[in-house]
Amino acid sequence: MEMFDCNSSNIARYGYDPKERIMGVEFRRGGLYHYKDVPQEVFNAFLEAPLKGSFHYQQIRGNYDWEKVS
């Protein structure tokens, strides 16, 4: 999955695999996480969110299964 830099105090990079519906989030404090079965619409809303860290905390974290990749 291609990862993109993020202008956020908490999130360093993010990406999305639409075929697998996996959203990748790499945090500035370390750790790359894959969130599973994230709908395209949710990722699109993330892209539009002015505060990516807040959106992740409110809409992604705790709502989707995840695995720590590194």
PASEBA-1860 file (N, C-alpha, C; in nm, 3 decimals):
! residues 70
1> MEMFDCNS> 0.085/-0.117/0.000/0.000/0.000/0.000/0.089/0.123/0.000 ~ 0.052/0.219/-0.080/0.126/0.344/-0.087/0.091/0.429/0.035 ~ 0.194/0.485/0.098/0.174/0.567/0.217/0.204/0.713/0.183 ~ 0.128/0.803/0.244/0.139/0.946/0.219/0.171/1.019/0.348 ~ 0.256/1.120/0.340/0.288/1.201/0.457/0.164/1.273/0.506 ~ 0.158/1.294/0.636/0.042/1.357/0.697/0.087/1.476/0.782 ~ 0.019/1.586/0.765/0.047/1.706/0.842/-0.035/1.702/0.971 ~ 0.008/1.619/1.064/-0.063/1.597/1.190/0.040/1.584/1.302
9> SNIARYGY> 0.003/1.625/1.419/0.095/1.612/1.532/0.104/1.468/1.580 ~ 0.008/1.383/1.544/0.003/1.246/1.591/0.031/1.143/1.480 ~ -0.017/1.169/1.361/-0.005/1.074/1.251/0.103/1.121/1.154 ~ 0.199/1.031/1.127/0.310/1.064/1.036/0.273/1.034/0.891 ~ 0.210/0.917/0.868/0.175/0.876/0.733/0.049/0.791/0.737 ~ -0.018/0.783/0.622/-0.138/0.702/0.611/-0.148/0.645/0.470 ~ -0.228/0.542/0.453/-0.252/0.483/0.322/-0.378/0.399/0.325 ~ -0.417/0.353/0.207/-0.539/0.272/0.197/-0.528/0.176/0.081
17> DPKERIMG> -0.568/0.053/0.104/-0.575/-0.050/0.000/-0.723/-0.078/-0.024 ~ -0.780/-0.023/-0.132/-0.923/-0.038/-0.154/-0.966/-0.182/-0.183 ~ -0.879/-0.261/-0.244/-0.914/-0.400/-0.273/-0.928/-0.481/-0.144 ~ -0.835/-0.461/-0.051/-0.836/-0.533/0.076/-0.913/-0.459/0.186 ~ -0.947/-0.333/0.159/-1.017/-0.247/0.257/-0.936/-0.232/0.386 ~ -0.805/-0.212/0.369/-0.714/-0.194/0.483/-0.662/-0.052/0.482 ~ -0.671/0.012/0.597/-0.618/0.147/0.615/-0.492/0.138/0.699 ~ -0.384/0.194/0.648/-0.259/0.197/0.722/-0.239/0.332/0.788
25> VEFRRGGL> -0.196/0.329/0.913/-0.167/0.453/0.987/-0.034/0.434/1.060 ~ 0.060/0.524/1.032/0.188/0.523/1.101/0.193/0.645/1.192 ~ 0.220/0.619/1.319/0.219/0.727/1.418/0.357/0.787/1.437 ~ 0.360/0.911/1.473/0.487/0.982/1.494/0.566/0.922/1.611 ~ 0.498/0.870/1.709/0.566/0.809/1.824/0.610/0.667/1.795 ~ 0.583/0.622/1.672/0.625/0.488/1.632/0.508/0.395/1.614 ~ 0.526/0.300/1.529/0.427/0.197/1.506/0.344/0.221/1.382 ~ 0.337/0.118/1.299/0.251/0.118/1.182/0.140/0.018/1.209
33> YHYKDVPQ> 0.016/0.062/1.194/-0.100/-0.021/1.221/-0.185/-0.034/1.096 ~ -0.240/-0.153/1.076/-0.335/-0.177/0.968/-0.472/-0.199/1.030 ~ -0.568/-0.120/0.987/-0.707/-0.132/1.032/-0.783/-0.205/0.922 ~ -0.854/-0.310/0.961/-0.916/-0.401/0.866/-1.061/-0.367/0.837 ~ -1.102/-0.393/0.714/-1.240/-0.379/0.668/-1.293/-0.236/0.682 ~ -1.206/-0.140/0.652/-1.245/0.002/0.656/-1.309/0.037/0.521 ~ -1.436/0.082/0.521/-1.500/0.118/0.395/-1.433/0.237/0.327 ~ -1.439/0.240/0.196/-1.382/0.350/0.119/-1.439/0.484/0.166
41> EVFNAFLE> -1.568/0.487/0.200/-1.632/0.611/0.242/-1.570/0.666/0.371 ~ -1.532/0.576/0.460/-1.469/0.619/0.586/-1.330/0.675/0.557 ~ -1.255/0.608/0.469/-1.124/0.661/0.434/-1.137/0.796/0.365 ~ -1.235/0.811/0.277/-1.257/0.940/0.211/-1.288/1.049/0.313 ~ -1.367/1.017/0.414/-1.398/1.114/0.520/-1.272/1.150/0.597 ~ -1.185/1.051/0.620/-1.055/1.077/0.684/-0.975/1.178/0.602 ~ -0.972/1.158/0.470/-0.897/1.248/0.383/-0.950/1.391/0.392 ~ -1.080/1.407/0.408/-1.143/1.539/0.414/-1.135/1.603/0.553
49> APLKGSFH> -1.105/1.524/0.653/-1.104/1.574/0.791/-0.991/1.675/0.812 ~ -1.022/1.791/0.870/-0.917/1.889/0.896/-0.818/1.844/1.004 ~ -0.866/1.762/1.098/-0.781/1.710/1.205/-0.776/1.558/1.195 ~ -0.676/1.508/1.127/-0.666/1.365/1.100/-0.653/1.282/1.228 ~ -0.577/1.333/1.324/-0.561/1.260/1.450/-0.692/1.248/1.525 ~ -0.770/1.354/1.527/-0.900/1.350/1.595/-0.996/1.256/1.524 ~ -0.995/1.260/1.392/-1.082/1.170/1.315/-1.044/1.025/1.345 ~ -0.915/0.996/1.343/-0.871/0.860/1.373/-0.919/0.817/1.511
57> YQQIRGNY> -0.902/0.903/1.608/-0.939/0.870/1.746/-1.090/0.846/1.759 ~ -1.170/0.927/1.691/-1.315/0.919/1.705/-1.380/0.817/1.613 ~ -1.326/0.796/1.493/-1.395/0.715/1.393/-1.326/0.582/1.357 ~ -1.197/0.573/1.379/-1.124/0.452/1.338/-1.088/0.366/1.459 ~ -1.015/0.425/1.550/-0.969/0.352/1.669/-1.088/0.298/1.746 ~ -1.085/0.171/1.776/-1.192/0.109/1.853/-1.309/0.063/1.769 ~ -1.316/0.104/1.643/-1.427/0.064/1.557/-1.389/-0.042/1.454 ~ -1.260/-0.063/1.435/-1.212/-0.161/1.336/-1.103/-0.247/1.398
65> DWEKVS> -1.103/-0.375/1.360/-0.995/-0.464/1.403/-0.865/-0.412/1.343 ~ -0.756/-0.435/1.414/-0.627/-0.383/1.370/-0.517/-0.483/1.403 ~ -0.404/-0.460/1.340/-0.282/-0.535/1.374/-0.165/-0.438/1.365 ~ -0.071/-0.455/1.455/0.050/-0.374/1.450/0.146/-0.442/1.353 ~ 0.188/-0.365/1.251/0.275/-0.420/1.148/0.421/-0.401/1.187 ~ 0.454/-0.284/1.242/0.593/-0.259/1.287/0.593/-0.153/1.395
END
